[in-house]
Amino acid sequence: MAAKAKAAASSGTKENPWKLKTPPGSSEFEAYRDDAAVPPVLVVTVGKTVLHYQLRAIADLHTMLKAHKDWMLLGSADEQKDAAEGTVEAWGRSPKNPVGGWYGVKKGFRGRFGMYVPPVLEVLGLAELEHNPKNNRMKAI
């Protein structure tokens, strides 16, 4: 079974997380929904690192991409680095997005939105995602 099909077969719960790859395919990670957290979060585990993004990021990003109507660069960056303007990463931390800033919940671990959230939208069938070594883009379906 292909990796994307396996991920789609997962339920996205703690017990049955999505097993995903970063857009360039260079790293594997797991993600799942934690609806009981306040606010509800998307939990991403990369090796021993655990990141939390507000769960509403999935729907909010999809809505933004639908309005954008074209491909958008992911532009993934660590929290301490500036995100390139006009990228998914920049939107994920912009005061102009629906949450008025960072979707990442824990300070010091709020970056990399453009690396870990787009594959979740892809497995959910909400977006197309490129898988090149660099400069990947996504668009809403």
LUMSE-953385 format. One record per atom (N, C-alpha, C): residue in three letters; residue number from 1; x, y, z; atom name. Coordinates in nm, 2 decimals, decimal comma, padded with zeros to 4 digits, always signed. Example, Ala and Ser with C-alpha at 12.3 -4.5 7.8 and 13.67 -1.06 7.14 Angstrom:
! residues 2
<node ALA 1 <+01,32 -00,57 +00,78> N>
<node ALA 1 <+01,23 -00,45 +00,78> CA>
<node ALA 1 <+01,32 -00,33 +00,78> C>
<node SER 2 <+01,28 -00,22 +00,71> N>
<node SER 2 <+01,37 -00,11 +00,71> CA>
<node SER 2 <+01,29 +00,00 +00,79> C>
//
This chain:
! residues 141
<node MET 1 <+00,08 -00,12 +00,00> N>
<node MET 1 <+00,00 +00,00 +00,00> CA>
<node MET 1 <+00,09 +00,12 +00,00> C>
<node ALA 2 <+00,06 +00,22 -00,08> N>
<node ALA 2 <+00,14 +00,34 -00,09> CA>
<node ALA 2 <+00,13 +00,42 +00,04> C>
<node ALA 3 <+00,24 +00,50 +00,07> N>
<node ALA 3 <+00,24 +00,57 +00,20> CA>
<node ALA 3 <+00,12 +00,67 +00,21> C>
<node LYS 4 <+00,08 +00,74 +00,11> N>
<node LYS 4 <-00,03 +00,83 +00,12> CA>
<node LYS 4 <-00,16 +00,75 +00,15> C>
<node ALA 5 <-00,18 +00,64 +00,09> N>
<node ALA 5 <-00,30 +00,56 +00,12> CA>
<node ALA 5 <-00,30 +00,51 +00,26> C>
<node LYS 6 <-00,18 +00,47 +00,31> N>
<node LYS 6 <-00,17 +00,42 +00,45> CA>
<node LYS 6 <-00,21 +00,54 +00,54> C>
<node ALA 7 <-00,15 +00,66 +00,52> N>
<node ALA 7 <-00,18 +00,77 +00,60> CA>
<node ALA 7 <-00,33 +00,81 +00,60> C>
<node ALA 8 <-00,39 +00,80 +00,48> N>
<node ALA 8 <-00,53 +00,83 +00,47> CA>
<node ALA 8 <-00,61 +00,73 +00,54> C>
<node ALA 9 <-00,57 +00,60 +00,55> N>
<node ALA 9 <-00,64 +00,50 +00,63> CA>
<node ALA 9 <-00,63 +00,52 +00,78> C>
<node SER 10 <-00,53 +00,60 +00,82> N>
<node SER 10 <-00,52 +00,63 +00,97> CA>
<node SER 10 <-00,64 +00,72 +01,00> C>
<node SER 11 <-00,67 +00,72 +01,13> N>
<node SER 11 <-00,78 +00,81 +01,17> CA>
<node SER 11 <-00,74 +00,94 +01,23> C>
<node GLY 12 <-00,61 +00,96 +01,24> N>
<node GLY 12 <-00,56 +01,09 +01,29> CA>
<node GLY 12 <-00,59 +01,11 +01,44> C>
<node THR 13 <-00,59 +01,00 +01,51> N>
<node THR 13 <-00,61 +01,00 +01,66> CA>
<node THR 13 <-00,47 +00,97 +01,72> C>
<node LYS 14 <-00,46 +00,99 +01,85> N>
<node LYS 14 <-00,34 +00,95 +01,92> CA>
<node LYS 14 <-00,31 +00,81 +01,91> C>
<node GLU 15 <-00,41 +00,72 +01,91> N>
<node GLU 15 <-00,40 +00,58 +01,90> CA>
<node GLU 15 <-00,37 +00,53 +01,75> C>
<node ASN 16 <-00,41 +00,61 +01,66> N>
<node ASN 16 <-00,39 +00,58 +01,51> CA>
<node ASN 16 <-00,35 +00,71 +01,44> C>
<node PRO 17 <-00,23 +00,76 +01,46> N>
<node PRO 17 <-00,19 +00,89 +01,40> CA>
<node PRO 17 <-00,16 +00,87 +01,25> C>
<node TRP 18 <-00,17 +00,99 +01,18> N>
<node TRP 18 <-00,13 +00,99 +01,04> CA>
<node TRP 18 <+00,02 +00,97 +01,04> C>
<node LYS 19 <+00,08 +00,89 +00,96> N>
<node LYS 19 <+00,22 +00,87 +00,94> CA>
<node LYS 19 <+00,25 +00,94 +00,81> C>
<node LEU 20 <+00,32 +01,06 +00,82> N>
<node LEU 20 <+00,34 +01,14 +00,70> CA>
<node LEU 20 <+00,49 +01,17 +00,67> C>
<node LYS 21 <+00,51 +01,23 +00,56> N>
<node LYS 21 <+00,65 +01,27 +00,52> CA>
<node LYS 21 <+00,64 +01,42 +00,50> C>
<node THR 22 <+00,75 +01,49 +00,53> N>
<node THR 22 <+00,77 +01,63 +00,50> CA>
<node THR 22 <+00,75 +01,65 +00,34> C>
<node PRO 23 <+00,72 +01,77 +00,30> N>
<node PRO 23 <+00,70 +01,79 +00,15> CA>
<node PRO 23 <+00,82 +01,74 +00,06> C>
<node PRO 24 <+00,94 +01,76 +00,10> N>
<node PRO 24 <+01,05 +01,71 +00,02> CA>
<node PRO 24 <+01,07 +01,56 +00,04> C>
<node GLY 25 <+01,00 +01,50 +00,13> N>
<node GLY 25 <+01,01 +01,35 +00,15> CA>
<node GLY 25 <+01,13 +01,31 +00,23> C>
<node SER 26 <+01,20 +01,41 +00,29> N>
<node SER 26 <+01,33 +01,39 +00,36> CA>
<node SER 26 <+01,31 +01,34 +00,50> C>
<node SER 27 <+01,19 +01,36 +00,57> N>
<node SER 27 <+01,17 +01,32 +00,70> CA>
<node SER 27 <+01,03 +01,27 +00,72> C>
<node GLU 28 <+01,02 +01,17 +00,81> N>
<node GLU 28 <+00,89 +01,12 +00,85> CA>
<node GLU 28 <+00,84 +01,18 +00,98> C>
<node PHE 29 <+00,71 +01,19 +00,99> N>
<node PHE 29 <+00,66 +01,24 +01,12> CA>
<node PHE 29 <+00,52 +01,19 +01,14> C>
<node GLU 30 <+00,47 +01,20 +01,26> N>
<node GLU 30 <+00,33 +01,16 +01,29> CA>
<node GLU 30 <+00,25 +01,28 +01,33> C>
<node ALA 31 <+00,12 +01,28 +01,30> N>
<node ALA 31 <+00,03 +01,39 +01,34> CA>
<node ALA 31 <-00,10 +01,33 +01,38> C>
<node TYR 32 <-00,17 +01,39 +01,48> N>
<node TYR 32 <-00,30 +01,35 +01,52> CA>
<node TYR 32 <-00,37 +01,47 +01,58> C>
<node ARG 33 <-00,50 +01,46 +01,58> N>
<node ARG 33 <-00,59 +01,56 +01,64> CA>
<node ARG 33 <-00,61 +01,54 +01,79> C>
<node ASP 34 <-00,60 +01,64 +01,87> N>
<node ASP 34 <-00,63 +01,63 +02,01> CA>
<node ASP 34 <-00,75 +01,73 +02,03> C>
<node ASP 35 <-00,87 +01,68 +02,02> N>
<node ASP 35 <-00,99 +01,76 +02,04> CA>
<node ASP 35 <-01,01 +01,80 +02,18> C>
<node ALA 36 <-00,95 +01,72 +02,28> N>
<node ALA 36 <-00,98 +01,75 +02,42> CA>
<node ALA 36 <-00,89 +01,86 +02,47> C>
<node ALA 37 <-00,78 +01,90 +02,40> N>
<node ALA 37 <-00,69 +02,01 +02,45> CA>
<node ALA 37 <-00,77 +02,14 +02,44> C>
<node VAL 38 <-00,72 +02,24 +02,51> N>
<node VAL 38 <-00,78 +02,37 +02,51> CA>
<node VAL 38 <-00,67 +02,47 +02,48> C>
<node PRO 39 <-00,68 +02,53 +02,35> N>
<node PRO 39 <-00,77 +02,50 +02,24> CA>
<node PRO 39 <-00,73 +02,36 +02,18> C>
<node PRO 40 <-00,83 +02,30 +02,10> N>
<node PRO 40 <-00,79 +02,18 +02,04> CA>
<node PRO 40 <-00,67 +02,20 +01,95> C>
<node VAL 41 <-00,58 +02,09 +01,94> N>
<node VAL 41 <-00,46 +02,11 +01,87> CA>
<node VAL 41 <-00,43 +01,99 +01,77> C>
<node LEU 42 <-00,35 +02,02 +01,68> N>
<node LEU 42 <-00,29 +01,92 +01,59> CA>
<node LEU 42 <-00,15 +01,89 +01,65> C>
<node VAL 43 <-00,13 +01,77 +01,69> N>
<node VAL 43 <+00,00 +01,73 +01,76> CA>
<node VAL 43 <+00,09 +01,67 +01,65> C>
<node VAL 44 <+00,21 +01,72 +01,64> N>
<node VAL 44 <+00,30 +01,67 +01,54> CA>
<node VAL 44 <+00,43 +01,62 +01,61> C>
<node THR 45 <+00,46 +01,50 +01,59> N>
<node THR 45 <+00,58 +01,44 +01,65> CA>
<node THR 45 <+00,69 +01,41 +01,54> C>
<node VAL 46 <+00,80 +01,47 +01,56> N>
<node VAL 46 <+00,91 +01,46 +01,47> CA>
<node VAL 46 <+01,03 +01,41 +01,55> C>
<node GLY 47 <+01,06 +01,28 +01,54> N>
<node GLY 47 <+01,16 +01,22 +01,63> CA>
<node GLY 47 <+01,11 +01,23 +01,77> C>
<node LYS 48 <+01,19 +01,31 +01,85> N>
<node LYS 48 <+01,15 +01,33 +01,99> CA>
<node LYS 48 <+01,09 +01,47 +02,01> C>
<node THR 49 <+01,08 +01,55 +01,91> N>
<node THR 49 <+01,02 +01,68 +01,92> CA>
<node THR 49 <+00,87 +01,67 +01,90> C>
<node VAL 50 <+00,80 +01,74 +01,99> N>
<node VAL 50 <+00,65 +01,74 +01,97> CA>
<node VAL 50 <+00,61 +01,89 +01,96> C>
<node LEU 51 <+00,54 +01,91 +01,85> N>
<node LEU 51 <+00,49 +02,05 +01,82> CA>
<node LEU 51 <+00,34 +02,05 +01,83> C>
<node HIS 52 <+00,28 +02,16 +01,87> N>
<node HIS 52 <+00,13 +02,17 +01,87> CA>
<node HIS 52 <+00,09 +02,30 +01,79> C>
<node TYR 53 <+00,00 +02,28 +01,71> N>
<node TYR 53 <-00,06 +02,39 +01,63> CA>
<node TYR 53 <-00,21 +02,39 +01,66> C>
<node GLN 54 <-00,27 +02,51 +01,67> N>
<node GLN 54 <-00,42 +02,51 +01,69> CA>
<node GLN 54 <-00,48 +02,43 +01,58> C>
<node LEU 55 <-00,57 +02,34 +01,62> N>
<node LEU 55 <-00,64 +02,25 +01,52> CA>
<node LEU 55 <-00,72 +02,33 +01,41> C>
<node ARG 56 <-00,77 +02,44 +01,45> N>
<node ARG 56 <-00,84 +02,52 +01,35> CA>
<node ARG 56 <-00,75 +02,56 +01,23> C>
<node ALA 57 <-00,62 +02,55 +01,24> N>
<node ALA 57 <-00,53 +02,58 +01,13> CA>
<node ALA 57 <-00,56 +02,50 +01,01> C>
<node ILE 58 <-00,61 +02,38 +01,02> N>
<node ILE 58 <-00,64 +02,30 +00,90> CA>
<node ILE 58 <-00,75 +02,37 +00,82> C>
<node ALA 59 <-00,86 +02,40 +00,89> N>
<node ALA 59 <-00,97 +02,46 +00,82> CA>
<node ALA 59 <-00,94 +02,61 +00,77> C>
<node ASP 60 <-00,87 +02,68 +00,86> N>
<node ASP 60 <-00,83 +02,82 +00,82> CA>
<node ASP 60 <-00,74 +02,82 +00,70> C>
<node LEU 61 <-00,64 +02,73 +00,70> N>
<node LEU 61 <-00,54 +02,73 +00,59> CA>
<node LEU 61 <-00,62 +02,69 +00,46> C>
<node HIS 62 <-00,71 +02,59 +00,47> N>
<node HIS 62 <-00,78 +02,55 +00,35> CA>
<node HIS 62 <-00,86 +02,67 +00,30> C>
<node THR 63 <-00,93 +02,74 +00,39> N>
<node THR 63 <-01,01 +02,86 +00,35> CA>
<node THR 63 <-00,93 +02,96 +00,28> C>
<node MET 64 <-00,81 +02,99 +00,34> N>
<node MET 64 <-00,72 +03,09 +00,28> CA>
<node MET 64 <-00,67 +03,05 +00,14> C>
<node LEU 65 <-00,63 +02,92 +00,13> N>
<node LEU 65 <-00,59 +02,87 +00,00> CA>
<node LEU 65 <-00,70 +02,88 -00,11> C>
<node LYS 66 <-00,82 +02,85 -00,07> N>
<node LYS 66 <-00,93 +02,85 -00,16> CA>
<node LYS 66 <-00,95 +03,00 -00,21> C>
<node ALA 67 <-00,94 +03,09 -00,12> N>
<node ALA 67 <-00,95 +03,24 -00,16> CA>
<node ALA 67 <-00,83 +03,28 -00,25> C>
<node HIS 68 <-00,71 +03,22 -00,22> N>
<node HIS 68 <-00,59 +03,25 -00,29> CA>
<node HIS 68 <-00,60 +03,21 -00,44> C>
<node LYS 69 <-00,66 +03,09 -00,46> N>
<node LYS 69 <-00,69 +03,04 -00,60> CA>
<node LYS 69 <-00,57 +03,00 -00,68> C>
<node ASP 70 <-00,45 +02,98 -00,62> N>
<node ASP 70 <-00,34 +02,95 -00,70> CA>
<node ASP 70 <-00,24 +02,88 -00,60> C>
<node TRP 71 <-00,13 +02,83 -00,66> N>
<node TRP 71 <-00,02 +02,77 -00,58> CA>
<node TRP 71 <+00,04 +02,88 -00,49> C>
<node MET 72 <+00,08 +02,83 -00,37> N>
<node MET 72 <+00,15 +02,92 -00,27> CA>
<node MET 72 <+00,27 +02,85 -00,22> C>
<node LEU 73 <+00,38 +02,92 -00,22> N>
<node LEU 73 <+00,51 +02,86 -00,16> CA>
<node LEU 73 <+00,49 +02,83 -00,01> C>
<node LEU 74 <+00,55 +02,72 +00,03> N>
<node LEU 74 <+00,53 +02,68 +00,17> CA>
<node LEU 74 <+00,62 +02,77 +00,26> C>
<node GLY 75 <+00,75 +02,78 +00,23> N>
<node GLY 75 <+00,84 +02,88 +00,30> CA>
<node GLY 75 <+00,86 +02,84 +00,44> C>
<node SER 76 <+00,87 +02,71 +00,48> N>
<node SER 76 <+00,89 +02,67 +00,62> CA>
<node SER 76 <+01,02 +02,73 +00,68> C>
<node ALA 77 <+01,00 +02,78 +00,81> N>
<node ALA 77 <+01,11 +02,84 +00,88> CA>
<node ALA 77 <+01,09 +02,82 +01,03> C>
<node ASP 78 <+01,20 +02,81 +01,10> N>
<node ASP 78 <+01,20 +02,80 +01,25> CA>
<node ASP 78 <+01,14 +02,92 +01,30> C>
<node GLU 79 <+01,09 +02,91 +01,42> N>
<node GLU 79 <+01,03 +03,03 +01,49> CA>
<node GLU 79 <+01,12 +03,15 +01,50> C>
<node GLN 80 <+01,25 +03,12 +01,52> N>
<node GLN 80 <+01,35 +03,23 +01,54> CA>
<node GLN 80 <+01,39 +03,30 +01,41> C>
<node LYS 81 <+01,35 +03,25 +01,30> N>
<node LYS 81 <+01,38 +03,30 +01,17> CA>
<node LYS 81 <+01,26 +03,37 +01,11> C>
<node ASP 82 <+01,28 +03,48 +01,03> N>
<node ASP 82 <+01,17 +03,54 +00,96> CA>
<node ASP 82 <+01,12 +03,45 +00,85> C>
<node ALA 83 <+00,99 +03,45 +00,83> N>
<node ALA 83 <+00,93 +03,38 +00,72> CA>
<node ALA 83 <+00,92 +03,47 +00,59> C>
<node ALA 84 <+00,95 +03,41 +00,48> N>
<node ALA 84 <+00,94 +03,48 +00,35> CA>
<node ALA 84 <+00,80 +03,53 +00,33> C>
<node GLU 85 <+00,78 +03,65 +00,29> N>
<node GLU 85 <+00,65 +03,71 +00,26> CA>
<node GLU 85 <+00,57 +03,63 +00,16> C>
<node GLY 86 <+00,44 +03,62 +00,17> N>
<node GLY 86 <+00,36 +03,55 +00,07> CA>
<node GLY 86 <+00,37 +03,40 +00,08> C>
<node THR 87 <+00,42 +03,34 +00,18> N>
<node THR 87 <+00,43 +03,20 +00,20> CA>
<node THR 87 <+00,33 +03,15 +00,30> C>
<node VAL 88 <+00,30 +03,02 +00,30> N>
<node VAL 88 <+00,22 +02,95 +00,40> CA>
<node VAL 88 <+00,27 +02,98 +00,54> C>
<node GLU 89 <+00,41 +02,97 +00,55> N>
<node GLU 89 <+00,47 +02,99 +00,68> CA>
<node GLU 89 <+00,44 +03,13 +00,73> C>
<node ALA 90 <+00,46 +03,23 +00,65> N>
<node ALA 90 <+00,43 +03,37 +00,69> CA>
<node ALA 90 <+00,28 +03,39 +00,73> C>
<node TRP 91 <+00,19 +03,33 +00,65> N>
<node TRP 91 <+00,05 +03,34 +00,69> CA>
<node TRP 91 <+00,02 +03,27 +00,82> C>
<node GLY 92 <+00,09 +03,16 +00,85> N>
<node GLY 92 <+00,07 +03,09 +00,98> CA>
<node GLY 92 <+00,12 +03,16 +01,10> C>
<node ARG 93 <+00,18 +03,27 +01,08> N>
<node ARG 93 <+00,23 +03,35 +01,20> CA>
<node ARG 93 <+00,19 +03,50 +01,19> C>
<node SER 94 <+00,11 +03,53 +01,09> N>
<node SER 94 <+00,07 +03,67 +01,06> CA>
<node SER 94 <-00,04 +03,73 +01,15> C>
<node PRO 95 <-00,02 +03,85 +01,19> N>
<node PRO 95 <-00,13 +03,91 +01,27> CA>
<node PRO 95 <-00,26 +03,93 +01,19> C>
<node LYS 96 <-00,25 +03,91 +01,06> N>
<node LYS 96 <-00,37 +03,92 +00,97> CA>
<node LYS 96 <-00,44 +03,79 +00,95> C>
<node ASN 97 <-00,39 +03,68 +01,00> N>
<node ASN 97 <-00,46 +03,55 +00,99> CA>
<node ASN 97 <-00,58 +03,54 +01,09> C>
<node PRO 98 <-00,67 +03,45 +01,08> N>
<node PRO 98 <-00,79 +03,44 +01,16> CA>
<node PRO 98 <-00,76 +03,44 +01,31> C>
<node VAL 99 <-00,64 +03,39 +01,36> N>
<node VAL 99 <-00,62 +03,39 +01,50> CA>
<node VAL 99 <-00,53 +03,51 +01,54> C>
<node GLY 100 <-00,49 +03,59 +01,45> N>
<node GLY 100 <-00,42 +03,71 +01,48> CA>
<node GLY 100 <-00,27 +03,69 +01,52> C>
<node GLY 101 <-00,21 +03,58 +01,47> N>
<node GLY 101 <-00,07 +03,55 +01,50> CA>
<node GLY 101 <-00,04 +03,41 +01,48> C>
<node TRP 102 <+00,04 +03,36 +01,57> N>
<node TRP 102 <+00,09 +03,22 +01,56> CA>
<node TRP 102 <-00,02 +03,11 +01,57> C>
<node TYR 103 <-00,02 +03,01 +01,49> N>
<node TYR 103 <-00,10 +02,89 +01,51> CA>
<node TYR 103 <-00,02 +02,80 +01,60> C>
<node GLY 104 <+00,11 +02,81 +01,60> N>
<node GLY 104 <+00,19 +02,72 +01,69> CA>
<node GLY 104 <+00,16 +02,76 +01,83> C>
<node VAL 105 <+00,14 +02,67 +01,92> N>
<node VAL 105 <+00,09 +02,69 +02,06> CA>
<node VAL 105 <+00,21 +02,72 +02,16> C>
<node LYS 106 <+00,32 +02,64 +02,15> N>
<node LYS 106 <+00,42 +02,65 +02,25> CA>
<node LYS 106 <+00,54 +02,73 +02,20> C>
<node LYS 107 <+00,57 +02,84 +02,28> N>
<node LYS 107 <+00,68 +02,93 +02,24> CA>
<node LYS 107 <+00,81 +02,85 +02,23> C>
<node GLY 108 <+00,88 +02,88 +02,13> N>
<node GLY 108 <+01,00 +02,81 +02,10> CA>
<node GLY 108 <+00,98 +02,69 +02,00> C>
<node PHE 109 <+00,85 +02,65 +01,98> N>
<node PHE 109 <+00,82 +02,54 +01,90> CA>
<node PHE 109 <+00,70 +02,58 +01,81> C>
<node ARG 110 <+00,69 +02,71 +01,77> N>
<node ARG 110 <+00,58 +02,76 +01,70> CA>
<node ARG 110 <+00,60 +02,76 +01,55> C>
<node GLY 111 <+00,73 +02,75 +01,50> N>
<node GLY 111 <+00,76 +02,76 +01,36> CA>
<node GLY 111 <+00,74 +02,63 +01,29> C>
<node ARG 112 <+00,78 +02,62 +01,17> N>
<node ARG 112 <+00,77 +02,50 +01,08> CA>
<node ARG 112 <+00,63 +02,47 +01,04> C>
<node PHE 113 <+00,54 +02,57 +01,05> N>
<node PHE 113 <+00,40 +02,55 +01,01> CA>
<node PHE 113 <+00,39 +02,50 +00,87> C>
<node GLY 114 <+00,48 +02,57 +00,78> N>
<node GLY 114 <+00,48 +02,54 +00,64> CA>
<node GLY 114 <+00,54 +02,40 +00,60> C>
<node MET 115 <+00,60 +02,33 +00,70> N>
<node MET 115 <+00,66 +02,20 +00,68> CA>
<node MET 115 <+00,56 +02,09 +00,72> C>
<node TYR 116 <+00,49 +02,11 +00,84> N>
<node TYR 116 <+00,41 +02,00 +00,90> CA>
<node TYR 116 <+00,26 +02,01 +00,88> C>
<node VAL 117 <+00,21 +02,13 +00,86> N>
<node VAL 117 <+00,06 +02,13 +00,84> CA>
<node VAL 117 <+00,02 +02,10 +00,70> C>
<node PRO 118 <+00,09 +02,14 +00,59> N>
<node PRO 118 <+00,04 +02,11 +00,46> CA>
<node PRO 118 <+00,03 +01,96 +00,43> C>
<node PRO 119 <+00,12 +01,87 +00,48> N>
<node PRO 119 <+00,09 +01,73 +00,45> CA>
<node PRO 119 <-00,04 +01,68 +00,51> C>
<node VAL 120 <-00,08 +01,74 +00,62> N>
<node VAL 120 <-00,21 +01,70 +00,69> CA>
<node VAL 120 <-00,33 +01,74 +00,59> C>
<node LEU 121 <-00,32 +01,86 +00,53> N>
<node LEU 121 <-00,42 +01,89 +00,44> CA>
<node LEU 121 <-00,43 +01,80 +00,32> C>
<node GLU 122 <-00,31 +01,76 +00,28> N>
<node GLU 122 <-00,30 +01,67 +00,16> CA>
<node GLU 122 <-00,36 +01,54 +00,19> C>
<node VAL 123 <-00,33 +01,48 +00,31> N>
<node VAL 123 <-00,39 +01,34 +00,34> CA>
<node VAL 123 <-00,54 +01,35 +00,36> C>
<node LEU 124 <-00,59 +01,47 +00,40> N>
<node LEU 124 <-00,73 +01,49 +00,42> CA>
<node LEU 124 <-00,80 +01,52 +00,29> C>
<node GLY 125 <-00,73 +01,53 +00,18> N>
<node GLY 125 <-00,78 +01,56 +00,05> CA>
<node GLY 125 <-00,83 +01,70 +00,03> C>
<node LEU 126 <-00,77 +01,79 +00,11> N>
<node LEU 126 <-00,81 +01,94 +00,10> CA>
<node LEU 126 <-00,71 +02,02 +00,02> C>
<node ALA 127 <-00,59 +01,96 -00,01> N>
<node ALA 127 <-00,49 +02,04 -00,09> CA>
<node ALA 127 <-00,40 +01,95 -00,17> C>
<node GLU 128 <-00,35 +02,01 -00,28> N>
<node GLU 128 <-00,24 +01,94 -00,35> CA>
<node GLU 128 <-00,11 +02,00 -00,30> C>
<node LEU 129 <-00,01 +01,91 -00,30> N>
<node LEU 129 <+00,12 +01,95 -00,24> CA>
<node LEU 129 <+00,23 +01,90 -00,33> C>
<node GLU 130 <+00,33 +01,99 -00,36> N>
<node GLU 130 <+00,44 +01,95 -00,44> CA>
<node GLU 130 <+00,54 +01,87 -00,35> C>
<node HIS 131 <+00,62 +01,79 -00,40> N>
<node HIS 131 <+00,72 +01,71 -00,33> CA>
<node HIS 131 <+00,86 +01,71 -00,39> C>
<node ASN 132 <+00,91 +01,83 -00,41> N>
<node ASN 132 <+01,04 +01,86 -00,47> CA>
<node ASN 132 <+01,14 +01,87 -00,36> C>
<node PRO 133 <+01,27 +01,86 -00,39> N>
<node PRO 133 <+01,37 +01,88 -00,29> CA>
<node PRO 133 <+01,36 +02,02 -00,22> C>
<node LYS 134 <+01,32 +02,12 -00,29> N>
<node LYS 134 <+01,31 +02,26 -00,23> CA>
<node LYS 134 <+01,20 +02,33 -00,30> C>
<node ASN 135 <+01,16 +02,44 -00,23> N>
<node ASN 135 <+01,06 +02,54 -00,29> CA>
<node ASN 135 <+00,93 +02,48 -00,32> C>
<node ASN 136 <+00,88 +02,39 -00,23> N>
<node ASN 136 <+00,75 +02,33 -00,26> CA>
<node ASN 136 <+00,63 +02,43 -00,24> C>
<node ARG 137 <+00,52 +02,40 -00,31> N>
<node ARG 137 <+00,41 +02,48 -00,31> CA>
<node ARG 137 <+00,28 +02,39 -00,28> C>
<node MET 138 <+00,17 +02,46 -00,25> N>
<node MET 138 <+00,05 +02,39 -00,23> CA>
<node MET 138 <-00,07 +02,47 -00,28> C>
<node LYS 139 <-00,18 +02,41 -00,31> N>
<node LYS 139 <-00,30 +02,48 -00,35> CA>
<node LYS 139 <-00,42 +02,40 -00,30> C>
<node ALA 140 <-00,53 +02,47 -00,27> N>
<node ALA 140 <-00,65 +02,40 -00,22> CA>
<node ALA 140 <-00,71 +02,32 -00,33> C>
<node ILE 141 <-00,78 +02,21 -00,29> N>
<node ILE 141 <-00,86 +02,13 -00,38> CA>
<node ILE 141 <-01,01 +02,17 -00,36> C>
//
